Amino acid sequence: MIDGKDIWPVLAGKAETPHKALFYHRGNTLEAVRSGKWKLRIAGRSAPALYDLEQDISERRNVLKDHPDVAARLRKCVEDFQKELAEDSRPAAFVKSPNGLSVETSR
């Protein structure tokens, strides 16, 4: 998970990402997973599709049938990610009659 971790070294190009996959969401829907040059679209407007982004950055050629092993590996990443989210989830905090914060100013 990314929460609470300093990712500046990765953004600055001074370190590799410790994550094996990147997950694309639209709202609460997981739409795709990317690992290295591969992107597996699992939800959205069309059927599942696999793209080799080094060869096809525009995502026009679905190579799912040619690389079922890659698709299976990426689906496993999705399963592991969803399991981790479920294990780490916690209920939202609700407070009875919440009071807003106030700021006192000195005069």
Secondary structure as UniProt FT lines:
FT   TURN            3..4
FT   HELIX           8..11
FT   TURN            12..13
FT   STRAND          22..26
FT   TURN            27..28
FT   STRAND          29..35
FT   TURN            36..37
FT   STRAND          38..41
FT   STRAND          49..52
FT   TURN            53..55
FT   TURN            57..58
FT   TURN            64..66
FT   HELIX           68..88
//
